[in-house]
Amino acid sequence: MRIEDAEGDPSMQRDLALGALAMLELVGGVKRDGPRLGFLLGRLLASDSIRRDEEAVPILERLVATSQDALFVGEACYYLARADARLGRVQEAWLSYRRALDLVWDPDLLALTYLYRGELEMRLHHLADAKESFRAALAQTTKSETVARSYLALAAALERLGDLPSALEAAATAAQIPLHSDVHGDRSILDVPAADLEPSYEAYYRVALARMALADRSDSPDAAHEHVAEAIDAWNDYLGAAGSVAPSWSAHAIRLREACRRGSLPFVPRPTP
């Protein structure tokens, strides 16, 4: 519960997760009678803060197989899918996401399930499916950070599908959603570290799109030029991190970086009134 309260502060979340994990391991975790502690242990091990996925998978697999009537089985499927996806077990992750969508009842967790299923579809280049998953995530929740992350993910899918105007609209929407944190005050999704993306350098692609969108919508030339400079930096970071691993998206990144360098604002001409 305290981990969830610390949303928006990854460092505090990790500290709390490690403390909870230590307590569970001290009391025996999965060795205790009843599946509840085993589920909590598997959930922590598969969390974005811990990522001990090799240990999490067998615990969660066993719980899903033996506790099919438990209230937490949908959530267990979600965390199993997250762990499998990070381990590159794509087929297993896909099946667990599909099962989680049938079993999860909480709308916020359902939104996350759609969001990360969409991320997996994006990795597989199933862009139209990813777009629909991101839209489904947006339909499930009003939680600010999940909504902002879903719009950013949708922006990447739309751009890769060839719809730059809609991509920049989605990215601008994401960047303009206020995220309140008791620790950091009001921020935007661009201020929150993206620790949940696979591969991690995908975050640069989305930041670059958001900066381009904000440049298009800036009220002053100075603000627009600052956003363009940050977009160029993000495109360079993406290309440097991706290297030859993502040639399809690298070609997109190069083209968009060159558009930024030309400084031809707006990037998407607005229709004539």
Backbone as JSON, one array per atom type, in Angstrom:
{
  "sequence": "MRIEDAEGDPSMQRDLALGALAMLELVGGVKRDGPRLGFLLGRLLASDSIRRDEEAVPILERLVATSQDALFVGEACYYLARADARLGRVQEAWLSYRRALDLVWDPDLLALTYLYRGELEMRLHHLADAKESFRAALAQTTKSETVARSYLALAAALERLGDLPSALEAAATAAQIPLHSDVHGDRSILDVPAADLEPSYEAYYRVALARMALADRSDSPDAAHEHVAEAIDAWNDYLGAAGSVAPSWSAHAIRLREACRRGSLPFVPRPTP",
  "N": [[0.83, -1.2, 0.0], [1.93, 1.24, 0.75], [3.86, 1.48, -1.22], [2.28, 1.98, -3.48], [1.24, 4.43, -2.7], [3.46, 5.99, -3.03], [3.68, 6.58, -5.69], [5.11, 8.03, -8.57], [7.49, 8.66, -7.44], [10.14, 7.06, -8.02], [12.46, 6.27, -6.6], [11.71, 6.23, -3.87], [9.68, 4.32, -4.08], [11.17, 2.06, -4.77], [12.73, 1.71, -2.44], [10.72, 1.13, -0.55], [9.66, -1.17, -1.71], [11.84, -2.93, -1.55], [12.07, -3.1, 1.22], [9.6, -4.32, 1.88], [9.94, -6.72, 0.48], [12.1, -7.83, 1.86], [10.91, -8.32, 4.37], [8.95, -10.23, 3.67], [10.55, -12.33, 2.73], [11.89, -12.96, 5.07], [9.86, -14.04, 6.66], [9.31, -16.35, 5.34], [7.85, -16.39, 2.97], [6.86, -17.97, 0.05], [6.96, -20.43, 1.29], [5.23, -20.48, 3.35], [1.99, -21.54, 4.56], [-0.88, -21.33, 2.45], [-1.76, -19.24, -0.33], [-1.54, -16.45, -0.39], [0.67, -14.92, 0.67], [2.63, -15.88, -1.02], [1.74, -14.84, -3.45], [2.07, -12.08, -2.97], [4.83, -12.0, -2.69], [5.67, -12.88, -5.26], [4.6, -10.79, -6.76], [6.07, -8.56, -5.84], [8.68, -9.35, -6.6], [8.41, -9.29, -9.37], [7.95, -6.66, -9.85], [8.39, -3.29, -11.2], [10.28, -2.02, -9.69], [11.93, -3.97, -8.54], [12.41, -6.32, -10.25], [13.32, -9.02, -10.31], [12.95, -11.18, -12.19], [13.38, -13.84, -13.06], [13.1, -15.27, -10.71], [10.54, -14.59, -10.02], [8.8, -15.65, -11.97], [8.41, -18.62, -11.77], [7.11, -18.73, -9.26], [4.76, -17.21, -9.65], [3.64, -18.57, -11.82], [3.03, -21.03, -10.63], [1.12, -20.21, -8.75], [-0.93, -19.21, -10.41], [-1.69, -21.55, -11.65], [-2.61, -23.13, -9.54], [-4.35, -21.68, -7.95], [-6.83, -20.86, -9.04], [-9.32, -19.82, -8.41], [-8.88, -17.73, -6.74], [-9.06, -14.33, -5.59], [-6.96, -12.78, -6.39], [-5.88, -13.79, -8.72], [-6.07, -12.73, -11.31], [-4.48, -10.43, -11.11], [-2.1, -11.7, -10.56], [-1.66, -12.94, -13.02], [-1.2, -10.67, -14.56], [1.25, -9.65, -13.47], [2.85, -11.84, -13.99], [2.87, -11.79, -16.78], [4.21, -9.37, -17.18], [6.76, -9.98, -16.14], [7.5, -12.13, -17.82], [7.55, -10.8, -20.3], [9.71, -9.03, -20.0], [11.73, -10.88, -19.84], [11.86, -11.76, -22.39], [10.13, -13.75, -23.14], [7.94, -13.97, -25.18], [5.58, -15.2, -26.26], [4.53, -16.47, -23.99], [4.09, -14.24, -22.37], [2.15, -12.88, -23.87], [-0.04, -14.66, -23.72], [-0.54, -14.59, -20.97], [-1.23, -11.89, -20.57], [-3.61, -11.86, -22.05], [-5.16, -13.59, -20.52], [-5.21, -12.18, -18.12], [-6.73, -9.96, -18.86], [-9.24, -11.1, -18.96], [-9.72, -11.63, -16.32], [-9.02, -9.6, -14.52], [-10.44, -7.17, -12.41], [-10.25, -4.61, -11.4], [-10.38, -1.31, -12.59], [-8.14, 0.4, -13.01], [-5.94, -1.34, -12.95], [-6.71, -2.93, -15.06], [-6.47, -1.09, -17.13], [-3.68, -0.76, -17.13], [-2.97, -3.32, -17.91], [-3.94, -3.44, -20.55], [-2.32, -1.36, -21.55], [0.35, -2.35, -21.29], [0.14, -4.68, -22.74], [-0.2, -3.53, -25.22], [2.33, -2.36, -25.47], [3.88, -4.65, -25.77], [2.84, -5.58, -28.19], [3.72, -3.5, -29.79], [6.48, -3.93, -29.75], [6.5, -6.22, -31.26], [5.91, -5.23, -33.68], [3.24, -5.06, -34.34], [1.42, -2.82, -35.05], [-1.15, -1.69, -35.5], [-2.72, -3.24, -33.77], [-1.51, -2.54, -31.37], [-2.16, 0.17, -31.23], [-4.95, -0.01, -30.8], [-4.97, -1.31, -28.34], [-3.8, 0.66, -26.68], [-5.75, 2.65, -26.9], [-7.83, 1.31, -25.66], [-6.81, 1.15, -23.07], [-6.95, 3.85, -22.34], [-9.68, 4.13, -22.2], [-10.36, 2.88, -19.88], [-9.53, 4.06, -17.47], [-9.09, 6.95, -15.33], [-6.85, 7.71, -14.11], [-4.18, 9.82, -13.66], [-1.37, 9.48, -14.33], [-1.32, 7.02, -15.67], [-3.04, 7.59, -17.8], [-1.56, 9.61, -19.09], [0.77, 8.16, -19.82], [-0.38, 6.31, -21.53], [-1.33, 7.92, -23.61], [1.15, 8.87, -24.57], [2.31, 6.47, -25.44], [0.43, 5.81, -27.38], [0.92, 7.91, -29.14], [3.45, 7.2, -30.18], [2.78, 4.83, -31.54], [0.94, 5.8, -33.45], [2.54, 7.58, -34.94], [4.36, 5.78, -36.07], [2.65, 4.4, -37.65], [2.3, 6.17, -39.62], [0.81, 8.46, -39.22], [1.45, 11.35, -38.46], [0.26, 13.9, -37.67], [-1.87, 13.12, -35.89], [-0.34, 11.74, -34.05], [1.27, 13.75, -32.89], [-0.73, 15.24, -31.73], [-1.69, 13.44, -29.77], [0.67, 13.18, -28.26], [1.01, 15.8, -27.33], [-1.25, 16.03, -25.72], [-0.61, 14.15, -23.73], [1.67, 15.37, -22.57], [0.6, 17.62, -21.42], [-0.95, 16.88, -19.29], [-1.41, 17.32, -15.89], [0.56, 16.0, -13.28], [0.31, 15.2, -10.02], [2.46, 15.22, -7.22], [3.23, 14.49, -3.89], [5.81, 14.75, -3.08], [7.3, 15.98, -5.17], [5.67, 17.99, -6.16], [3.59, 19.52, -8.7], [3.96, 18.02, -11.84], [4.87, 17.02, -15.21], [4.37, 14.22, -17.47], [6.75, 14.09, -18.78], [8.6, 14.69, -16.92], [8.83, 12.52, -15.31], [10.66, 9.65, -14.62], [10.87, 7.04, -17.01], [10.63, 4.0, -16.15], [9.58, 1.66, -16.96], [9.62, 0.7, -19.54], [10.31, -1.42, -22.31], [12.33, -1.89, -25.01], [14.43, 0.17, -22.87], [15.3, 2.52, -24.06], [13.25, 3.35, -25.64], [11.86, 5.34, -24.41], [13.08, 7.78, -25.11], [12.2, 8.23, -27.72], [9.54, 8.86, -27.38], [9.62, 11.1, -25.74], [10.85, 12.85, -27.54], [8.84, 13.11, -29.54], [6.87, 14.34, -27.97], [8.14, 16.77, -27.33], [8.35, 17.9, -29.87], [5.63, 18.24, -30.38], [4.95, 20.08, -28.39], [6.51, 22.21, -29.2], [5.21, 22.89, -31.57], [2.95, 23.98, -30.49], [3.67, 26.15, -29.0], [3.64, 29.43, -27.5], [5.51, 31.36, -27.95], [8.4, 32.24, -29.95], [10.88, 31.71, -28.71], [10.3, 29.76, -26.74], [9.4, 27.74, -28.42], [11.73, 27.16, -29.91], [13.33, 26.19, -27.86], [11.99, 23.83, -27.15], [12.3, 22.46, -29.57], [15.07, 22.13, -29.65], [15.37, 20.4, -27.45], [13.93, 18.25, -28.43], [15.59, 17.44, -30.57], [17.83, 16.64, -29.1], [16.69, 14.45, -27.77], [16.04, 12.75, -29.93], [18.64, 12.22, -30.82], [19.6, 10.86, -28.57], [17.96, 8.61, -28.64], [18.72, 7.43, -31.11], [21.42, 6.94, -30.61], [21.26, 5.1, -28.5], [19.68, 3.03, -29.55], [21.09, 2.13, -31.8], [21.92, -0.28, -34.15], [19.85, -1.9, -33.59], [17.14, -1.31, -33.85], [16.3, -0.74, -36.69], [14.09, 0.01, -38.33], [12.55, 1.89, -36.84], [14.56, 3.67, -36.34], [15.01, 4.89, -38.8], [12.7, 6.42, -38.98], [13.19, 8.1, -36.8], [15.48, 9.5, -37.64], [14.47, 10.93, -39.84], [12.57, 12.59, -38.57], [14.2, 13.95, -36.79], [15.7, 15.45, -38.62], [13.71, 17.09, -39.61], [13.28, 18.62, -37.35], [15.76, 19.92, -37.18], [15.66, 21.5, -39.45], [13.85, 23.31, -38.59], [11.27, 23.99, -39.36], [8.6, 25.16, -38.39], [5.01, 25.23, -38.1], [5.37, 21.69, -37.39], [3.41, 20.11, -38.39], [1.34, 21.33, -40.7], [-1.32, 23.56, -40.03], [-4.83, 23.32, -40.69], [-6.41, 25.53, -43.04], [-8.53, 28.09, -41.88]],
  "CA": [[0.0, 0.0, 0.0], [2.81, 2.41, 0.79], [4.49, 1.57, -2.54], [1.34, 2.65, -4.36], [1.15, 5.83, -2.27], [4.68, 6.7, -3.46], [3.71, 6.66, -7.15], [5.73, 9.26, -9.03], [8.81, 8.78, -6.83], [10.7, 5.72, -8.19], [13.44, 5.95, -5.55], [10.96, 5.83, -2.67], [9.0, 3.05, -4.37], [12.15, 0.97, -4.7], [13.08, 1.51, -1.04], [9.6, 0.47, 0.1], [9.56, -2.52, -2.26], [12.92, -3.73, -0.97], [11.71, -3.37, 2.62], [8.53, -5.31, 1.88], [10.51, -7.99, 0.03], [12.9, -8.37, 2.97], [9.99, -8.86, 5.38], [8.34, -11.45, 3.16], [11.55, -13.4, 2.7], [12.21, -13.35, 6.45], [8.81, -14.89, 7.22], [9.22, -17.6, 4.6], [7.28, -16.19, 1.64], [6.08, -19.06, -0.55], [6.99, -21.63, 2.11], [4.13, -20.42, 4.29], [0.72, -22.09, 4.09], [-1.76, -20.37, 1.81], [-1.11, -18.61, -1.48], [-1.53, -14.99, -0.38], [2.03, -14.4, 0.81], [3.34, -16.23, -2.25], [1.37, -13.86, -4.47], [2.71, -10.8, -2.67], [6.25, -12.15, -2.99], [5.82, -12.87, -6.71], [4.28, -9.43, -7.24], [7.22, -7.71, -5.57], [9.82, -9.76, -7.42], [8.15, -8.91, -10.76], [7.64, -5.23, -9.94], [9.37, -2.48, -11.92], [11.32, -1.61, -8.75], [12.81, -5.09, -8.17], [12.75, -6.99, -11.51], [13.95, -10.33, -10.18], [11.93, -11.87, -12.98], [13.61, -15.29, -13.09], [12.55, -15.84, -9.48], [9.1, -14.32, -9.95], [8.0, -16.44, -12.92], [7.9, -19.91, -11.25], [6.18, -18.5, -8.16], [3.49, -16.75, -10.21], [3.08, -19.67, -12.62], [2.45, -22.01, -9.71], [-0.09, -19.63, -8.17], [-1.97, -19.14, -11.44], [-2.14, -22.91, -11.92], [-3.2, -23.8, -8.38], [-5.26, -20.8, -7.2], [-7.63, -20.25, -10.11], [-10.5, -19.15, -7.88], [-8.49, -16.67, -5.83], [-9.35, -12.98, -6.08], [-5.76, -12.13, -6.92], [-5.29, -14.53, -9.83], [-5.94, -11.82, -12.45], [-3.3, -9.61, -10.87], [-0.94, -12.58, -10.71], [-1.43, -13.09, -14.46], [-0.61, -9.41, -15.03], [2.67, -9.59, -13.1], [3.53, -12.91, -14.73], [3.07, -11.28, -18.14], [5.25, -8.33, -17.13], [8.05, -10.65, -15.97], [7.8, -12.88, -19.05], [7.88, -9.86, -21.37], [11.07, -8.54, -19.79], [12.64, -12.0, -20.09], [11.8, -12.11, -23.8], [9.21, -14.88, -23.34], [6.87, -13.19, -25.79], [4.33, -15.97, -26.36], [4.01, -16.66, -22.64], [3.58, -12.95, -21.91], [0.91, -12.6, -24.58], [-1.11, -15.49, -23.16], [-0.86, -14.1, -19.62], [-1.98, -10.64, -20.72], [-4.96, -12.19, -22.49], [-5.9, -14.15, -19.39], [-5.42, -11.11, -17.15], [-7.84, -9.13, -19.33], [-10.48, -11.8, -18.64], [-9.87, -11.85, -14.89], [-8.8, -8.39, -13.72], [-11.69, -6.42, -12.19], [-9.95, -3.22, -11.07], [-10.22, -0.58, -13.87], [-6.79, 0.93, -13.17], [-5.08, -2.45, -13.33], [-7.13, -3.32, -16.4], [-5.84, -0.13, -18.04], [-2.25, -1.11, -17.23], [-2.86, -4.56, -18.69], [-4.04, -3.03, -21.96], [-1.16, -0.54, -21.9], [1.56, -3.15, -21.48], [-0.08, -5.55, -23.89], [0.11, -2.7, -26.38], [3.79, -2.23, -25.58], [4.37, -5.91, -26.32], [2.46, -5.57, -29.6], [4.61, -2.56, -30.47], [7.76, -4.63, -29.94], [6.3, -7.21, -32.31], [5.54, -4.47, -34.89], [1.8, -5.17, -34.58], [1.13, -1.44, -34.68], [-2.6, -1.45, -35.43], [-3.19, -3.85, -32.53], [-1.0, -1.72, -30.27], [-3.0, 1.39, -31.17], [-6.23, -0.35, -30.18], [-4.72, -1.59, -26.91], [-3.6, 1.93, -25.99], [-7.05, 3.31, -26.8], [-8.59, 0.58, -24.64], [-6.28, 1.58, -21.77], [-7.5, 5.17, -22.06], [-11.11, 4.0, -21.92], [-10.58, 2.17, -18.62], [-9.08, 4.74, -16.25], [-8.85, 8.39, -15.31], [-5.64, 7.92, -13.31], [-3.44, 10.78, -14.48], [-0.11, 8.98, -14.9], [-1.64, 5.97, -16.65], [-3.58, 8.26, -18.98], [-0.46, 10.27, -19.8], [1.63, 7.14, -20.43], [-1.12, 5.7, -22.63], [-1.3, 8.87, -24.72], [2.5, 8.87, -25.15], [2.46, 5.22, -26.19], [-0.41, 5.95, -28.57], [1.62, 8.81, -30.06], [4.49, 6.44, -30.88], [2.13, 3.91, -32.48], [0.36, 6.57, -34.55], [3.61, 8.07, -35.8], [4.92, 4.65, -36.81], [1.65, 4.03, -38.64], [2.31, 7.19, -40.66], [-0.12, 9.54, -38.92], [2.17, 12.29, -37.6], [-0.62, 14.87, -37.0], [-2.55, 12.52, -34.72], [0.7, 11.39, -33.08], [1.65, 14.96, -32.15], [-1.88, 15.61, -30.9], [-1.67, 12.56, -28.6], [1.84, 13.51, -27.44], [0.73, 17.06, -26.65], [-2.22, 15.72, -24.65], [0.14, 13.49, -22.65], [2.59, 16.31, -21.91], [-0.14, 18.68, -20.75], [-1.69, 16.35, -18.15], [-0.66, 17.56, -14.65], [0.75, 14.87, -12.37], [0.63, 15.75, -8.69], [3.26, 14.4, -6.31], [3.46, 15.14, -2.59], [7.24, 14.97, -2.94], [7.85, 16.84, -6.21], [4.71, 18.97, -6.65], [2.99, 19.23, -10.0], [4.91, 17.77, -12.92], [4.26, 16.38, -16.38], [4.91, 12.88, -17.71], [8.12, 14.25, -19.26], [9.47, 14.83, -15.74], [8.8, 11.25, -14.56], [11.48, 8.64, -15.29], [10.13, 5.9, -17.57], [11.37, 2.79, -15.75], [8.75, 0.5, -17.26], [9.61, 0.43, -20.97], [11.24, -2.39, -22.87], [13.61, -1.5, -24.43], [14.35, 1.4, -22.1], [15.55, 3.71, -24.88], [12.0, 3.75, -26.26], [11.41, 6.58, -23.76], [13.59, 8.94, -25.85], [11.35, 8.41, -28.9], [8.29, 9.49, -26.95], [9.96, 12.45, -25.31], [11.09, 13.65, -28.74], [7.54, 13.43, -30.13], [6.2, 15.3, -27.1], [8.79, 18.07, -27.48], [7.91, 18.43, -31.15], [4.24, 18.66, -30.23], [4.93, 21.31, -27.59], [7.06, 23.28, -30.05], [4.14, 23.28, -32.48], [1.88, 24.67, -29.76], [4.26, 27.19, -28.15], [3.15, 30.78, -27.71], [6.61, 32.27, -28.28], [9.49, 31.6, -30.71], [11.93, 31.21, -27.82], [9.84, 28.5, -26.16], [9.37, 26.75, -29.49], [13.11, 26.76, -30.22], [13.83, 25.37, -26.74], [11.4, 22.5, -27.3], [12.91, 21.82, -30.73], [16.42, 21.7, -29.25], [15.22, 19.22, -26.6], [13.52, 17.14, -29.31], [16.79, 16.97, -31.27], [18.63, 15.88, -28.12], [16.03, 13.16, -27.5], [16.24, 11.91, -31.11], [20.04, 11.76, -30.79], [19.71, 9.85, -27.51], [17.32, 7.39, -29.13], [19.53, 6.82, -32.16], [22.64, 6.44, -30.0], [20.98, 3.92, -27.67], [19.11, 1.95, -30.35], [22.11, 1.63, -32.7], [21.39, -1.06, -35.28], [18.86, -2.84, -33.07], [15.79, -0.93, -34.3], [16.5, 0.03, -37.92], [12.85, 0.58, -38.85], [12.2, 3.1, -36.11], [15.67, 4.61, -36.47], [14.77, 5.66, -40.02], [11.71, 7.43, -38.61], [13.83, 9.06, -35.91], [16.37, 10.35, -38.43], [13.64, 11.84, -40.62], [11.97, 13.58, -37.68], [15.29, 14.81, -36.3], [16.04, 16.4, -39.67], [12.63, 18.08, -39.63], [13.56, 19.53, -36.24], [16.93, 20.71, -37.52], [15.24, 22.53, -40.42], [13.12, 24.32, -37.85], [10.12, 24.43, -40.15], [7.41, 25.1, -37.56], [4.7, 24.01, -37.35], [5.77, 20.44, -38.06], [2.21, 19.68, -39.12], [0.6, 22.55, -41.08], [-2.7, 23.59, -39.56], [-5.76, 23.58, -41.79], [-6.84, 26.91, -43.21], [-9.9, 28.28, -41.36]],
  "C": [[0.87, 1.25, 0.0], [3.53, 2.58, -0.54], [3.57, 2.32, -3.49], [1.18, 4.11, -3.99], [2.33, 6.65, -2.78], [4.78, 6.8, -4.98], [4.23, 8.03, -7.59], [7.1, 9.5, -8.42], [9.48, 7.4, -6.89], [11.68, 5.32, -7.1], [12.74, 5.5, -4.28], [10.24, 4.51, -2.89], [9.96, 1.88, -4.26], [12.52, 0.68, -3.25], [11.97, 0.75, -0.31], [9.45, -0.96, -0.4], [10.63, -3.44, -1.67], [12.64, -4.07, 0.48], [10.63, -4.43, 2.73], [9.05, -6.69, 1.48], [11.33, -8.63, 1.14], [12.01, -8.98, 4.04], [9.37, -10.17, 4.93], [9.32, -12.6, 3.15], [11.91, -13.87, 4.1], [11.14, -14.26, 7.04], [8.56, -16.14, 6.4], [8.56, -17.51, 3.25], [6.45, -17.37, 1.17], [6.09, -20.33, 0.28], [5.85, -21.65, 3.12], [2.87, -21.05, 3.68], [-0.13, -20.98, 3.47], [-1.04, -19.59, 0.73], [-0.91, -17.11, -1.36], [-0.12, -14.42, -0.27], [2.87, -14.72, -0.43], [3.02, -15.25, -3.36], [2.06, -12.53, -4.22], [4.2, -10.86, -2.98], [6.48, -12.11, -4.5], [5.58, -11.5, -7.3], [5.46, -8.49, -7.01], [8.4, -8.05, -6.46], [9.66, -9.31, -8.87], [7.87, -7.43, -10.93], [8.73, -4.49, -10.71], [10.52, -2.06, -11.0], [12.35, -2.71, -8.52], [13.31, -5.83, -9.42], [13.6, -8.25, -11.33], [13.04, -11.34, -10.88], [12.13, -13.38, -13.01], [13.07, -15.97, -11.85], [11.04, -15.68, -9.44], [8.29, -15.3, -10.79], [7.54, -17.77, -12.33], [6.92, -19.75, -10.09], [4.8, -18.14, -8.71], [2.84, -17.83, -11.07], [2.39, -20.69, -11.73], [1.14, -21.49, -9.11], [-1.23, -19.59, -9.18], [-2.55, -20.53, -11.71], [-2.93, -23.51, -10.77], [-4.22, -22.96, -7.62], [-6.22, -20.08, -8.13], [-8.86, -19.52, -9.61], [-10.17, -17.99, -6.95], [-8.75, -15.3, -6.44], [-8.16, -12.34, -6.76], [-5.21, -12.78, -8.18], [-5.15, -13.65, -11.07], [-4.71, -10.95, -12.32], [-2.03, -10.44, -11.0], [-0.62, -12.79, -12.19], [-0.78, -11.83, -15.04], [0.88, -9.36, -14.71], [3.47, -10.69, -13.77], [3.82, -12.45, -16.16], [4.18, -10.24, -18.17], [6.63, -8.97, -17.02], [8.45, -11.4, -17.24], [8.22, -11.94, -20.18], [9.31, -9.34, -21.22], [12.1, -9.63, -20.05], [12.66, -12.43, -21.56], [10.93, -13.31, -24.1], [7.9, -14.32, -23.9], [5.55, -13.95, -25.82], [3.7, -16.16, -24.99], [3.41, -15.36, -22.11], [2.24, -12.63, -22.56], [-0.26, -13.38, -23.99], [-1.51, -15.01, -21.77], [-1.6, -12.78, -19.66], [-3.42, -10.94, -21.11], [-5.79, -12.75, -21.33], [-6.18, -13.07, -18.34], [-6.6, -10.23, -17.56], [-9.19, -9.77, -19.04], [-10.77, -11.81, -17.14], [-9.73, -10.6, -14.03], [-10.1, -7.6, -13.61], [-11.44, -4.95, -11.89], [-9.69, -2.42, -12.35], [-8.82, -0.03, -14.08], [-5.81, -0.16, -13.57], [-5.44, -2.96, -14.72], [-6.51, -2.38, -17.44], [-4.36, -0.44, -18.22], [-2.05, -2.38, -18.05], [-2.97, -4.26, -20.18], [-2.8, -2.26, -22.4], [0.06, -1.41, -22.19], [1.37, -4.24, -22.54], [0.22, -4.78, -25.18], [1.6, -2.51, -26.57], [4.4, -3.5, -26.18], [4.04, -5.99, -27.81], [3.34, -4.62, -30.4], [5.96, -3.21, -30.73], [7.68, -5.64, -31.07], [5.94, -6.57, -33.65], [4.07, -4.69, -35.29], [1.18, -3.81, -34.21], [-0.37, -1.16, -34.57], [-3.19, -2.05, -34.16], [-2.75, -3.04, -31.33], [-1.84, -0.46, -30.11], [-4.32, 1.1, -30.48], [-6.07, -0.66, -28.7], [-4.54, -0.31, -26.13], [-4.91, 2.7, -25.86], [-7.92, 2.62, -25.74], [-8.11, 0.96, -23.24], [-6.88, 2.93, -21.38], [-8.97, 5.11, -21.69], [-11.38, 3.44, -20.53], [-10.33, 3.02, -17.38], [-9.0, 6.24, -16.45], [-7.61, 8.72, -14.49], [-4.62, 8.67, -14.14], [-2.19, 10.18, -15.12], [-0.37, 7.89, -15.94], [-2.2, 6.58, -17.93], [-2.47, 8.91, -19.78], [0.45, 9.26, -20.49], [0.93, 6.5, -21.63], [-1.15, 6.63, -23.84], [0.09, 8.93, -25.38], [2.74, 7.61, -25.97], [1.64, 5.27, -27.47], [0.26, 6.86, -29.6], [2.68, 8.06, -30.86], [3.87, 5.5, -31.91], [1.58, 4.66, -33.69], [1.44, 7.09, -35.5], [4.17, 6.94, -36.65], [3.93, 4.11, -37.83], [1.53, 5.09, -39.74], [1.39, 8.36, -40.42], [0.53, 10.52, -37.95], [1.24, 13.33, -36.96], [-1.31, 14.31, -35.76], [-1.55, 12.14, -33.64], [1.08, 12.6, -32.25], [0.49, 15.44, -31.27], [-1.91, 14.75, -29.63], [-0.5, 12.89, -27.68], [1.63, 14.81, -26.68], [-0.24, 16.86, -25.49], [-1.5, 15.1, -23.46], [0.96, 14.5, -21.86], [1.85, 17.36, -21.1], [-1.0, 18.19, -19.58], [-0.88, 16.59, -16.87], [-0.61, 16.31, -13.77], [1.16, 15.43, -11.02], [1.42, 14.74, -7.88], [3.46, 15.16, -5.02], [4.94, 15.47, -2.39], [7.72, 16.05, -3.91], [6.9, 17.94, -6.67], [4.15, 18.56, -7.99], [4.06, 19.1, -11.07], [4.14, 17.28, -14.13], [4.91, 15.01, -16.55], [6.35, 12.96, -18.21], [9.11, 14.4, -18.11], [9.6, 13.53, -14.95], [9.65, 10.22, -15.29], [10.64, 7.46, -15.77], [10.92, 4.63, -17.3], [10.67, 1.53, -16.19], [8.75, 0.11, -18.72], [10.67, -0.59, -21.35], [11.22, -2.26, -24.38], [13.53, -0.12, -23.79], [14.54, 2.65, -22.96], [14.31, 4.15, -25.66], [11.48, 5.06, -25.67], [11.88, 7.81, -24.54], [12.7, 9.25, -27.05], [10.1, 9.2, -28.52], [8.52, 10.9, -26.44], [10.17, 13.36, -26.52], [9.78, 14.04, -29.41], [6.82, 14.49, -29.29], [6.82, 16.69, -27.23], [8.43, 18.71, -28.82], [6.49, 18.95, -31.06], [4.15, 19.97, -29.45], [5.51, 22.48, -28.36], [5.99, 23.8, -31.0], [3.1, 24.17, -31.8], [2.4, 25.8, -28.88], [3.73, 28.57, -28.52], [4.24, 31.75, -28.13], [7.68, 31.53, -29.07], [10.56, 31.02, -29.81], [11.54, 29.87, -27.2], [9.83, 27.4, -27.21], [10.77, 26.25, -29.81], [13.7, 25.9, -29.11], [13.28, 23.95, -26.83], [12.03, 21.76, -28.48], [14.31, 21.31, -30.37], [16.35, 20.45, -28.37], [14.76, 18.01, -27.4], [14.72, 16.57, -30.05], [17.67, 16.15, -30.34], [18.02, 14.5, -27.88], [16.16, 12.22, -28.7], [17.67, 11.38, -31.15], [20.24, 10.68, -29.73], [19.11, 8.53, -27.97], [18.21, 6.68, -30.14], [20.83, 6.25, -31.59], [22.41, 5.17, -29.2], [20.49, 2.75, -28.51], [20.16, 1.34, -31.27], [21.48, 0.92, -33.88], [20.29, -2.02, -34.86], [17.47, -2.57, -33.64], [15.86, -0.13, -35.59], [15.23, 0.66, -38.46], [12.53, 1.91, -38.16], [13.34, 4.11, -36.17], [15.51, 5.47, -37.72], [13.74, 6.76, -39.75], [12.37, 8.52, -37.77], [14.73, 10.02, -36.68], [15.55, 11.37, -39.22], [13.05, 12.94, -39.74], [13.03, 14.49, -37.08], [15.66, 15.85, -37.34], [14.95, 17.47, -39.82], [12.83, 19.1, -38.51], [14.74, 20.46, -36.57], [16.6, 21.79, -38.55], [14.45, 23.63, -39.75], [11.89, 24.83, -38.56], [8.84, 24.25, -39.33], [6.22, 25.72, -38.3], [5.09, 22.75, -38.13], [4.61, 19.87, -38.87], [1.42, 20.95, -39.45], [-0.84, 22.47, -40.6], [-3.64, 23.91, -40.73], [-6.16, 25.05, -41.85], [-8.26, 27.08, -42.72], [-10.89, 28.51, -42.49]]
}
